[in-house]
Amino acid sequence: IENMIDILAHELELDPVELRRKNALRVGSVTNTGQTLHESVGLLDCIEKVDAEMARIARSEYGVQRADLFKPHPVPGAPHLVRAWGFAAAYKNTGLGGGAPDKAGAEVELYADGMLEVRTSSAELGQGLVTVLQLIVAEAFNLPPARVRVLVMDTDLTPDGGPTTASRQTYVTGNAAHYAAQALREAIASTLAEKYDLPPEQVRFVEGLAQVGERTIELGEAVAIMHAEGHQPRVRYEYWAPETQPLGTGGDMHFAFSFAAQAAEVEVDTRTGEVRVLRVIAANDVGKVINPLGLQGQIEGGVIMGVGHALTENFILESGIVFSDHLARYRMPNISQVPEITSFVVEQPAAEGPYGAKGVGEIVSIPTIPAITNAIYNAVRVRVDRLPVDQEFVLQEIGKQHE
């Protein structure tokens, strides 16, 4: 679709960024499945941030207008190397959607040593879920994250967190942990207020301590008080995401969306057809940042994944036999193929997301691929219609232009 947008822009003699800007989803827009977007639509902001950075690069490095970046630029001293930029945008649902029930459970418990523990069966695959849950629970109690332990994927002890898919864990399991922590905080505050004959509003949690009127109580002491009053310092919460409608009904097929825009600079060797990605500018609307460092890792990893999908990674199946059965044949990007990545974050909070957060696990890599293929066309006028980009195909198409 993003390649088609560029083709339309060329046919209409319009700037590809401007065409996307005019047609970008925004609050009040209706998606292709018939869903009206009521909130948290940061696509225009993503486009503006990438466009502004491209304009800065065009002025400071090339001495040209931003629109000129979409034109071919031979490398001085090496005219067989041609560079150009490409642009793409995307949006991606958070959560299962399509009418599928979407829920997760989490349990939060306070221990006598003053440590909190959050438990869920949601899978940590390296995406940073453990840290996100740690930060969400720590925020609820206003204490350092190091005071929160996280236990995942021990189904004997942890409630069902649902599948790790659809960029849903921060939103769905994060909400389960958020509401469990809030309920536990309120239960502790209520117990302490009743014991010391104060309204619950006068109980505050600060840096691992409970301020009860003029008293300061260690959280470990609060545990003893809870037990003495016949209460368990533990809450289990099951969060159900907003109901969605099946595809084709014209209703809300998803309860939240993330948005992204990217620009990629490529260098094409006209003698060999080789394509290198030099730089990527990425902007993502994530609702609200929970873990800034983890988010940066997600963005960089997503871009690299997109580069691999575009240029090298090819799952080959021949007569039912997998040919690309090890990394030497599958060809994931190595460090020398990783481009310079500049990232921007847009925060358009989702009303029901934990602190406004949405998913970001999948959205990043989606615009990377068409940004690269659009850049290839802008550099050497070869329109790619298959992935990964075949070096021989690019070379053949370049050769046809000189026949």
Secondary structure, DSSP 8 states (H G I E B T S, - for coil): -HHHHHHHHHHHT--HHHHHHHH---TT-B-TTS-B--S---HHHHHHHHHHHHHHHIIIIISS-GGGGGS-EEETTEEEEEEEEEEEEEEEE-S--TT---EEEEEEEE-TTS-EEEEE----SSSSHHHHHHHHHHHHHT--GGGEEEEES-TTTS-----S-TT-IIIIIHHHHHHHHHHHHHHHHHHHHHHTT--GGGEEEETTEEEETTEEEEHHHHHHHHHHTT--SEEEEEEE------TTSSS---S-EEEEEEEEEEEEETTT--EEEEEEEEEEE-SS-S-HHHHHHHHHHHHHHHHHHHHT----EETTEES--SHHHH----GGG--EEEEEEE----TTSGGG----TTTTHHHHHHHHHHHHHHHH-----SSS--HHHHHHHHHHTT-
